[in-house]
C-alpha cells in the first residue's frame, strides 16, 4: 500500500477536513498548502506504478509525492491534533529520530501511531480488525507493535494495515 493510499483512507475513515489536514501536517512540522494536500490525496492516473519511488521528494506529474517522512510527520501531527502536545521530560531529546527506516516498517508505524492518536487499547485494535473481517491474536498484534530489532518483532503486512483502516471507517463512519 502506498503512502497516498494510506492518507486517502485515513482521511476518509476519520472524516478529516482539508483545512484540518493542513493543520495536522503543520503540527507534524511540515508546511503544506491546501492545494498540495489535495494533490497528495489524488490517486495517480496509472494504476501500474511499481516504479513509484516512496523516497522521492520531488513532485511528479500526478501530484505531490507523500514520502515516508511526510507520512510519519502527518501521523505525529495527528497525535498532537487528537491528544495535544506533550512536553518533553527532562533529559529527553526535543525531537525524535524518524521511526520509518524502510518501506516495510511503514505499516507497523501506522498502527502504532494510530493506536496512540486514537487512544486505543490492544483489545480495541483487535475489535476494529475483527469488524473488518480479520482475526488476529493479542500475541500477533503485540509482535506488530514492537520495535524493529526486538526478537518478537513481526512486520505488518498490507492486509492488516488496509483492514485496520477499513475497520476504522466502519467504526467512525458506520
N, C-alpha and C positions, 0 to 999 in steps of 0.2 A: 504494500500500500504506500503510495507516495504522500509526501507531506501536505500537498494541497488537498488531497482527498481527506486527510485527517482533519484539516482546518474546516473544510466544507461540511463534513459530517458532524464535527463538534459544534460548529456554529448553529447548525440546524437542530441538533439534539438539545442544546441548552438555550435555544432561541435568543442568540446574541445579536443585537442590532449592529449596524455598520459603525456608528459612532462609538459604540462600546468596544468593537474590535480594535479601532484605532487607539482607544484609551488603554486597552489591555496590552497592546504592543508597547505603548509608551511606558506603562508600569514595568514591563519587562526590559526596559532600556533600549528600545528600538523605535525610532521615529519613522512612521509611515503615514501616508495620506489616505484619505478615504478611497481615492481612485486606485492607489496601489493595493489596498485591501481587496477591492472589487476584482482587480486583475489576478490576485492570488487565489481568489475564490472561483475563478473561471477555469473550467477543465480545458486542457489542451484539445485542439480540434482533432488531432491524430491520436487515436487510442492505442496505437502501437508505438510506444515511446520507450523501448527498452534502453535506448542510448541516453535517456533522460538522466542528467547528472545532478544528483541531490546536492553536491557540494559546490556547484557553480553559483557564484554570487551575481552573475550578470543577468540582465533581463533577456528573455527570449521573445520570439515573435508572438507567442500566445499570452504573454503577461509577465508578471513579476514572479521569479522563481523563489519559492519558500524553502530555503535550505534548512539543514538540521539546527543550526544556531538560531535562526529566526523562529523555528517551531518551538525550540526549548525556551527561548525568551518569551514567546507567547504563552506557553504553559506556566512559566514563572509569573508572568503578569496576571494570568487567570487566578493563580493562588492569591496574589495580593488583592486583586479585584474582588474575590469572593470572601477572603478572610481578613484582609487588612495587612499592612506592612508590619513585619516582625523586626524589632530592634535586635541587632546582633549582641550576643552575650560577650562580656569582657574576655579578651584573648582570642576571639573568633575573627577570621578574616572578614573584611567588609563585603566582598563578593566572592561567590564560589566559582570554581572551575567548571566549565561545561561538562555535563554528565554524559552527553551523547558522544561516544567515542567512534562508533561506526554505524552504518545503516541498519545493522541487525538489532542494535540496542534501542532504537527509536521507540518501538512498541512497548518495551519494558518501562522506559522513561515516561511515556504517555500514561500508562496505567498508574504508575507511582504518583505522578503529579496530579492526575485527576482524582486519585484517592485522597490526596491532601486537600486539593481545592474544594472538593465537594463534601469534605469531612465524612468519608465513607469508612465503614468498618470492613473487615475481610468478609464477613457474612453478607453485608450489603453488596459487595462486589460479586460474590457468588450468586446472590439472588438476581442481580442485574444480568449476569451471563445466562442464568437459568431462564429468565424471561425471554432472552434471545434464542433459546433452544440449545445452549451449550452447557454441558455438565463438566464441572471442574471441582477437584477436591481442594480442601483447605491447604494441603501439603503442596499441591501443584501451584496454587496461587502464591503461596509463600515463596516458592522457588523462583517464580517470575518476578516477585517484588524485591528479591535480594540484590546486592551489589554485584557488578561484574567482577569475577575473580573469586567470589565466595564458592566454596566447594559444592554447595547445593544450588547454585545459580542455574536457572534454566532460561533460555532465550524464548521470548514471547513471539509467537508466530502471528502472521497477519490475521489468521482465523479468529484468535482470541481478541485482538485489538478491534477488528471490524465488528465482531459480535458484541463486544463491550459497548462500542459506540451505538450500535443498533439497540441494545438494551437500555442505554441512557435515553435514546429517543423515545422508546416505549414508555419509560418511567416518567420522563419530564414533559412529554408532549401528548402522551396517550391517554 
